[in-house]
Amino acid sequence: MEKKNGFLTELILNNPVFGLYLGICSALGITTALDNAVGMGIAVIIILTISNIVVSLIAPITPDEIHIPVYIVVIATLVTIVGLLMQAFMPSLYSTLGAFVDLIVVNCIILGRAEAYASSHNVKDSIRDGLMMGLAYTFAILAMSLIRQILGTGVLSLSNPLTQQTIFSLRLLPAGYEIPVLTSQTGAFLTFACLAAAVAAYKNSIDEKEAAAAKEAAKKAAADKAAKAKEAAAKAAAAKAAAAKAAAEKSSVKEGA
């Protein structure tokens, strides 16, 4: 029976960035601030979910020879719409994210889920998959942004993407204790490497626990089997002894007669 994991465990174990190493380009490029991560995460969730729905609906009528170009056209159309909406209502965030919004078209997560999952599943399952993978991606870039922003600048802040008004701004590290390298691309690679290593270690610990549990279960099953075999042998020996005793008694009765 397949073991079901909790929601948070699923986000970690099936994380496309730290577990499958997909969508790393945008994760490294835009995770300098929490605002960027929130904006990109919402965009990816919307595009991934809607593209999964559309692909699930058109997959049965799409010829195999052209299904990849068709999926790319669908995704590119959605990205264009989302990009125009961001440019109209969130121009500051759009200019900060820059080319990474357009690069969502070739994001391996979105095209990969369309090809590997949505094309062979119904709409309901495709929606769930899109939401889960989108949330997992958002979880990854939020984690990177929090680490890089706090340790790199000492300040944790978040602004309203529509009005640019500051929602909160907290200084968590005293001035002079920041690690400026974390705001650079070198810091992005370091942060990604540390988080990916932590996820890999977590996966390994779970695999080791499952292997130990399976080994213990096999050992217990073997012990139970041996106990049952011993019990069956004892019963057979007892039955054989009883039969021999009965035969001896019958023989003695005949001799006495």
Secondary structure, 3 states (H helix, E strand, C coil): CCCCCCHHHHHHHCCCCCCCCCCHHHHHHHCCCHHHHHHHHHHHHHHHHHHHHHHHHHHHHCCHHHHHHHHHHHHHHHHHHHHHHHHHHCHHHHHHHCHHHHHHHHCHHHHHHHHHCHHHCCHHHHHHHHHHHHHHHHHHHHHHHHHHHHHHHCEEEEECCCCCCEEEEEECCCCCCCCHHHHCHHHHHHHHHHHHHHHHHHHHHHHHHHHHHHHHHHHHHHHHHHHHHHHHHHHHHHHHHHHHHHHHHHHHHHHHC
